[in-house]
Amino acid sequence: MTTLRRALMLLLVAASAAAWAQPSAGDGPRVAVVVDAGDRPAVARAEAVVAAARGLDVALRAPRTATEQLEVTHVLAVAGYDTVVCVGLDRRIAVDPVARRFPGVRFIAADQATLAAAVRAATGSGRRSARG
């Protein structure tokens, strides 16, 4: 993919994400799970966790390279996600620059063992189920 095509694709994704990112009052937290696509077991685990979070606003992204990781985390921050759960990302490249630019977005590092708990904590689903 040429640099121009990649830039246009990123611009298109950012514009469409921003258009859909208008939360209404009373909406729950918007959470994204970003997992390194090269770790197939982690991707499978993330798919299962996101599927189990049905009814909640949880998105899954699986970028292949560190550059794509940065693009994805940046687009999610621009789109207004509250929390990004990161599995296997290069924090120095894909998380730290975005966290500095968007201090309102919470980034949580997780692995396969802690992913479900991180998503529950980010969505508040543990509190919701405890109330009944």
Backbone as CSV, one residue per row, in Angstrom:
resi,resn,N_x,N_y,N_z,CA_x,CA_y,CA_z,C_x,C_y,C_z
1,MET,0.853,-1.169,0.000,0.000,0.000,0.000,0.899,1.232,0.000
2,THR,0.644,2.142,-0.893,1.480,3.330,-0.976,1.210,4.253,0.199
3,THR,2.134,5.156,0.429,1.997,6.095,1.536,0.757,6.960,1.364
4,LEU,0.492,7.411,0.162,-0.680,8.237,-0.092,-1.966,7.461,0.173
5,ARG,-2.026,6.233,-0.295,-3.220,5.405,-0.057,-3.416,5.147,1.426
6,ARG,-2.329,4.903,2.135,-2.411,4.662,3.577,-2.907,5.917,4.289
7,ALA,-2.392,7.082,3.903,-2.818,8.339,4.519,-4.290,8.607,4.238
8,LEU,-4.724,8.355,3.004,-6.131,8.547,2.670,-7.023,7.580,3.430
9,MET,-6.569,6.354,3.577,-7.326,5.359,4.326,-7.454,5.777,5.786
10,LEU,-6.342,6.241,6.370,-6.362,6.699,7.755,-7.306,7.885,7.916
11,LEU,-7.266,8.819,6.982,-8.151,9.978,7.028,-9.610,9.543,6.930
12,LEU,-9.907,8.613,6.052,-11.270,8.108,5.905,-11.738,7.418,7.178
13,VAL,-10.893,6.596,7.752,-11.245,5.892,8.989,-11.463,6.895,10.122
14,ALA,-10.574,7.874,10.238,-10.706,8.872,11.302,-11.980,9.686,11.133
15,ALA,-12.290,10.070,9.900,-13.492,10.862,9.654,-14.753,10.062,9.971
16,SER,-14.789,8.808,9.559,-15.979,8.007,9.840,-16.091,7.693,11.326
17,ALA,-14.964,7.461,11.988,-15.001,7.216,13.431,-15.487,8.450,14.173
18,ALA,-15.022,9.616,13.768,-15.455,10.849,14.421,-16.939,11.095,14.195
19,ALA,-17.430,10.741,13.023,-18.846,10.936,12.735,-19.726,10.052,13.613
20,TRP,-19.255,8.871,13.908,-20.026,7.935,14.738,-19.752,8.101,16.216
21,ALA,-18.837,8.973,16.574,-18.381,9.088,17.953,-19.149,10.111,18.770
22,GLN,-20.355,10.415,18.402,-21.137,11.396,19.140,-21.959,10.683,20.214
23,PRO,-21.404,10.524,21.424,-22.134,9.814,22.473,-23.297,10.656,22.987
24,SER,-24.391,10.006,23.310,-25.524,10.716,23.879,-25.490,10.580,25.393
25,ALA,-26.214,11.423,26.056,-26.233,11.410,27.508,-26.722,10.049,28.003
26,GLY,-26.086,9.524,29.011,-26.485,8.251,29.581,-25.838,7.045,28.937
27,ASP,-25.074,7.247,27.871,-24.382,6.120,27.248,-23.341,5.568,28.203
28,GLY,-23.095,4.275,28.121,-22.057,3.657,28.923,-20.692,3.980,28.358
29,PRO,-19.664,3.537,29.034,-18.302,3.808,28.553,-18.026,3.089,27.236
30,ARG,-17.238,3.748,26.404,-16.821,3.154,25.134,-15.445,2.545,25.356
31,VAL,-15.341,1.274,25.080,-14.115,0.525,25.334,-13.676,-0.160,24.048
32,ALA,-12.371,-0.149,23.818,-11.814,-0.867,22.677,-10.729,-1.811,23.169
33,VAL,-10.653,-2.957,22.554,-9.588,-3.918,22.805,-8.721,-3.918,21.557
34,VAL,-7.438,-3.612,21.728,-6.504,-3.613,20.610,-5.465,-4.683,20.901
35,VAL,-5.406,-5.681,20.036,-4.514,-6.822,20.253,-3.628,-7.014,19.028
36,ASP,-2.376,-7.316,19.264,-1.422,-7.556,18.185,-1.892,-8.753,17.359
37,ALA,-2.121,-8.536,16.072,-2.640,-9.583,15.190,-1.689,-10.761,15.046
38,GLY,-0.408,-10.556,15.326,0.557,-11.642,15.213,0.428,-12.684,16.311
39,ASP,-0.264,-12.355,17.378,-0.461,-13.284,18.494,-1.850,-13.905,18.351
40,ARG,-1.942,-14.966,17.546,-3.238,-15.566,17.230,-4.018,-16.047,18.459
41,PRO,-3.385,-16.679,19.448,-4.150,-17.060,20.643,-4.729,-15.842,21.378
42,ALA,-3.979,-14.744,21.408,-4.487,-13.529,22.061,-5.656,-12.948,21.271
43,VAL,-5.583,-13.005,19.950,-6.692,-12.519,19.123,-7.931,-13.360,19.384
44,ALA,-7.774,-14.680,19.435,-8.914,-15.560,19.699,-9.517,-15.276,21.066
45,ARG,-8.671,-15.083,22.064,-9.156,-14.765,23.415,-9.889,-13.425,23.410
46,ALA,-9.351,-12.431,22.708,-9.988,-11.117,22.630,-11.349,-11.208,21.934
47,GLU,-11.428,-12.011,20.882,-12.711,-12.190,20.199,-13.754,-12.771,21.150
48,ALA,-13.338,-13.744,21.964,-14.263,-14.358,22.924,-14.694,-13.352,23.994
49,VAL,-13.773,-12.560,24.488,-14.091,-11.566,25.527,-15.041,-10.509,24.973
50,VAL,-14.778,-10.031,23.766,-15.645,-9.016,23.163,-17.030,-9.603,22.887
51,ALA,-17.096,-10.843,22.425,-18.389,-11.485,22.187,-19.174,-11.631,23.489
52,ALA,-18.486,-11.915,24.587,-19.143,-12.063,25.880,-19.644,-10.723,26.427
53,ALA,-19.128,-9.639,25.901,-19.522,-8.301,26.355,-20.688,-7.760,25.541
54,ARG,-21.500,-8.637,24.982,-22.614,-8.198,24.139,-23.519,-7.235,24.930
55,GLY,-24.021,-6.273,24.205,-24.859,-5.261,24.837,-24.063,-4.082,25.369
56,LEU,-22.744,-4.222,25.409,-21.873,-3.140,25.850,-21.117,-2.606,24.642
57,ASP,-20.628,-1.401,24.745,-19.910,-0.774,23.630,-18.433,-1.151,23.705
58,VAL,-18.113,-2.343,23.184,-16.736,-2.843,23.190,-16.356,-3.205,21.757
59,ALA,-15.299,-2.560,21.256,-14.827,-2.794,19.897,-13.515,-3.566,19.937
60,LEU,-13.235,-4.305,18.885,-11.997,-5.071,18.774,-11.244,-4.649,17.525
61,ARG,-9.953,-4.413,17.687,-9.069,-4.101,16.564,-7.828,-4.969,16.700
62,ALA,-7.297,-5.443,15.567,-6.107,-6.299,15.572,-5.116,-5.821,14.509
63,PRO,-4.354,-4.779,14.817,-3.364,-4.286,13.858,-2.189,-5.246,13.733
64,ARG,-1.533,-5.217,12.568,-0.450,-6.158,12.287,0.935,-5.617,12.601
65,THR,1.133,-4.312,12.493,2.464,-3.742,12.691,2.404,-2.658,13.756
66,ALA,3.570,-2.228,14.225,3.624,-1.156,15.219,3.035,0.137,14.659
67,THR,3.252,0.395,13.384,2.680,1.588,12.753,1.161,1.510,12.750
68,GLU,0.618,0.352,12.409,-0.835,0.178,12.439,-1.359,0.282,13.862
69,GLN,-0.590,-0.196,14.840,-0.999,-0.065,16.239,-1.173,1.404,16.603
70,LEU,-0.206,2.232,16.204,-0.289,3.665,16.465,-1.503,4.271,15.766
71,GLU,-1.729,3.897,14.521,-2.882,4.417,13.786,-4.181,4.063,14.502
72,VAL,-4.305,2.816,14.930,-5.536,2.350,15.572,-5.756,3.055,16.909
73,THR,-4.731,3.129,17.750,-4.922,3.778,19.048,-5.257,5.257,18.875
74,HIS,-4.646,5.902,17.889,-4.930,7.308,17.634,-6.366,7.499,17.159
75,VAL,-6.811,6.684,16.221,-8.184,6.790,15.711,-9.192,6.546,16.836
76,LEU,-8.935,5.580,17.697,-9.848,5.310,18.803,-9.916,6.495,19.764
77,ALA,-8.778,7.117,20.033,-8.758,8.290,20.916,-9.539,9.440,20.285
78,VAL,-9.320,9.671,18.989,-10.044,10.732,18.279,-11.540,10.439,18.278
79,ALA,-11.898,9.175,18.163,-13.306,8.775,18.100,-14.009,8.873,19.450
80,GLY,-13.276,9.155,20.515,-13.910,9.368,21.806,-14.040,8.143,22.690
81,TYR,-13.233,7.132,22.446,-13.273,5.972,23.332,-12.751,6.366,24.702
82,ASP,-13.362,5.835,25.744,-12.963,6.147,27.113,-11.741,5.343,27.540
83,THR,-11.717,4.068,27.148,-10.654,3.161,27.560,-10.217,2.303,26.389
84,VAL,-8.911,2.104,26.287,-8.347,1.198,25.292,-7.555,0.141,26.057
85,VAL,-7.984,-1.108,25.944,-7.285,-2.227,26.564,-6.300,-2.761,25.541
86,CYS,-5.025,-2.762,25.889,-3.950,-3.093,24.950,-3.345,-4.456,25.282
87,VAL,-3.281,-5.318,24.280,-2.700,-6.645,24.457,-1.576,-6.822,23.444
88,GLY,-0.349,-6.853,23.933,0.800,-7.111,23.078,1.237,-5.943,22.217
89,LEU,0.824,-4.730,22.548,1.217,-3.573,21.752,2.589,-3.060,22.182
90,ASP,3.250,-2.384,21.264,4.511,-1.721,21.577,4.156,-0.396,22.239
91,ARG,4.210,-0.365,23.546,3.748,0.797,24.315,4.472,2.081,23.903
92,ARG,5.770,1.984,23.690,6.571,3.160,23.346,6.117,3.793,22.030
93,ILE,5.721,2.962,21.083,5.314,3.465,19.768,3.813,3.715,19.689
94,ALA,3.004,2.792,20.168,1.569,2.831,19.908,0.720,3.433,21.016
95,VAL,1.244,3.525,22.222,0.411,3.975,23.334,0.873,5.310,23.906
96,ASP,2.145,5.399,24.278,2.640,6.592,24.963,2.374,7.898,24.209
97,PRO,2.633,7.988,22.896,2.369,9.255,22.204,0.884,9.638,22.205
98,VAL,0.020,8.649,22.086,-1.418,8.917,22.067,-1.892,9.290,23.468
99,ALA,-1.367,8.619,24.484,-1.744,8.926,25.864,-1.351,10.351,26.240
100,ARG,-0.200,10.818,25.742,0.210,12.202,26.009,-0.723,13.198,25.325
101,ARG,-1.140,12.891,24.119,-1.972,13.818,23.350,-3.435,13.784,23.789
102,PHE,-3.900,12.653,24.287,-5.286,12.484,24.717,-5.315,11.992,26.171
103,PRO,-5.084,12.890,27.126,-5.000,12.465,28.529,-6.317,11.936,29.094
104,GLY,-7.427,12.187,28.433,-8.712,11.688,28.911,-8.977,10.229,28.564
105,VAL,-8.161,9.658,27.715,-8.326,8.258,27.334,-7.458,7.404,28.262
106,ARG,-8.057,6.399,28.837,-7.324,5.501,29.737,-6.830,4.303,28.930
107,PHE,-5.541,4.013,29.055,-4.946,2.849,28.398,-4.615,1.819,29.463
108,ILE,-5.076,0.589,29.252,-4.837,-0.498,30.198,-4.052,-1.589,29.483
109,ALA,-2.904,-1.941,30.037,-2.125,-3.060,29.494,-2.686,-4.353,30.070
110,ALA,-2.889,-5.326,29.205,-3.430,-6.613,29.639,-2.749,-7.724,28.861
111,ASP,-2.966,-8.941,29.315,-2.524,-10.118,28.581,-3.721,-11.060,28.502
112,GLN,-3.516,-12.249,27.964,-4.645,-13.167,27.807,-5.315,-13.477,29.135
113,ALA,-4.521,-13.605,30.194,-5.067,-13.975,31.502,-5.865,-12.847,32.142
114,THR,-5.489,-11.608,31.881,-6.139,-10.480,32.549,-7.099,-9.710,31.650
115,LEU,-7.250,-10.134,30.408,-8.052,-9.391,29.439,-9.517,-9.271,29.853
116,ALA,-10.147,-10.357,30.223,-11.569,-10.315,30.590,-11.798,-9.397,31.788
117,ALA,-10.938,-9.482,32.782,-11.082,-8.622,33.956,-10.886,-7.157,33.594
118,ALA,-9.939,-6.869,32.704,-9.696,-5.485,32.283,-10.903,-4.927,31.546
119,VAL,-11.519,-5.726,30.680,-12.702,-5.262,29.948,-13.867,-5.067,30.910
120,ARG,-14.058,-5.982,31.852,-15.127,-5.817,32.851,-14.925,-4.541,33.661
121,ALA,-13.695,-4.297,34.076,-13.414,-3.092,34.857,-13.649,-1.832,34.027
122,ALA,-13.262,-1.861,32.769,-13.404,-0.691,31.906,-14.865,-0.390,31.575
123,THR,-15.675,-1.422,31.427,-17.083,-1.222,31.072,-17.968,-1.048,32.292
124,GLY,-17.436,-1.401,33.451,-18.252,-1.326,34.656,-19.257,-2.460,34.735
125,SER,-19.065,-3.497,33.917,-20.039,-4.589,33.881,-20.059,-5.397,35.166
126,GLY,-18.974,-5.420,35.906,-18.964,-6.116,37.185,-19.881,-5.433,38.176
127,ARG,-19.892,-4.096,38.189,-20.784,-3.347,39.073,-22.227,-3.521,38.649
128,ARG,-22.466,-3.510,37.350,-23.831,-3.617,36.861,-24.453,-4.940,37.250
129,SER,-23.685,-6.039,37.107,-24.251,-7.339,37.428,-24.424,-7.513,38.938
130,ALA,-23.629,-6.820,39.746,-23.742,-6.941,41.188,-25.018,-6.281,41.683
131,ARG,-25.532,-5.299,40.964,-26.758,-4.612,41.375,-27.996,-5.423,41.045
132,GLY,-27.869,-6.322,40.134,-29.042,-7.122,39.842,-29.386,-7.043,38.443
